[in-house]
Amino acid sequence: MRGYTHQGQGVEKLELEAYDELAEKSLEDISSDLRARPGVVDVLIHHLVGTFSIGEDLVYVVVLADSRENAFKTAREAVERYKKETAVWKKEYLSDGTSDWVKE
């Protein structure tokens, strides 16, 4: 977790919630889709939920591919897709004492 918003405001912590069954299906669908591409052997995505402090891991993306280029490209797409397609909600607790649920 980084310590600032997209607008540059300080973030103290994040709270992540998910609709577990729907989120797991979405992550598996993304992994399966990416796994079917030429040169990609396997893709695993694991998104954590709970409360997180600055510097803590929120998600793990593992890609096994025939080259670094394919692996990095696939990992980047996996991240972009899970952020848009997965039922995980994020609440930012800002350093000014406010908090809000955010889209990305």
KAGIFEN-V763266 format. One record per backbone hydrogen bond with DSSP energy under -0.5 kcal/mol. CO is the residue of the C=O (numbers start at 1). NH is the residue of the N-H. Records with the same first field share a line. If there is no record, write none. Layout:
CO=NH / NH
//
This chain:
1=55
3=11
5=8
9=5
10=95
12=54
13=93
14=52
15=91
16=50
17=89
18=20
19=23
20=24
21=25
22=26
23=27
24=28
25=29
26=30
27=31
28=32
29=33
30=34
31=35
32=36
34=37
37=40
39=41 / 66
42=64
44=62
46=60
50=16
52=14
53=56
58=48
60=46
62=44
63=65
64=41 / 42
67=71
68=72
69=73
70=74
71=75
72=76
73=77
74=78
75=79
76=80
77=81
78=82
79=83
80=84
81=84 / 85
82=86
86=88
87=19
89=17
90=92 / 102
91=15
92=94 / 100
93=12 / 13
94=97
98=94
100=92
102=90
//
